[in-house]
Amino acid sequence: MYCSVCGEKLALVVHKTEGLVPFCKKCGEYRFPQFTTAVSLVVTNRAKDKILLAKHLGQDDYILIAGYVKKGESAEKAVTREFKEETKLNVVKFKYMSSRYHEPRNVLMLNFLIIAENGEVVADPDEIEECRWFTFDEALEAVRKQSVAETFLKNAVAELKNNKF
Ligand SMILES: [Zn+2]
């Protein structure tokens, strides 16, 4: 770990409320670990009996629609913006579900369950090869196994089956 300001090697120092935190001796300041934040969307239709999954360019399996939260933007805003950008559809309703930190990409994923407005999905050709609706069982079968997306999808399907959304 190195200081993001001066490049000095960081040492772990006890912070009075946060425990061990990386500290730059040269700057004399704590450098809290940085990570990016993204929203991950489990998308259902108005009838709440289908799930929309996306196959990204160059990938073989399906994952959830997801995107980074921009600096200065709320997670809620990122949900509606990202969904509109990737499908050209609006979000009718959404609910925050849970979050997971994804180590390989150093990103905190915030999962939302959303209802999409009726209409044709026009997938963003720069990011998505194919976007389609699945039944709950088909979606659980098609989603990338052992992925954060699979965990989020399982939680959301359980929520939908219990009529909690
Ligand atoms: Zn420094």
Boltz pocket constraint, residues with backbone or C-beta under 6 A from the ligand:
constraints:
  - pocket:
      binder: B
      contacts: [[A, 3], [A, 4], [A, 5], [A, 6], [A, 7], [A, 8], [A, 24], [A, 25], [A, 26], [A, 27], [A, 28]]
      max_distance: 6.0
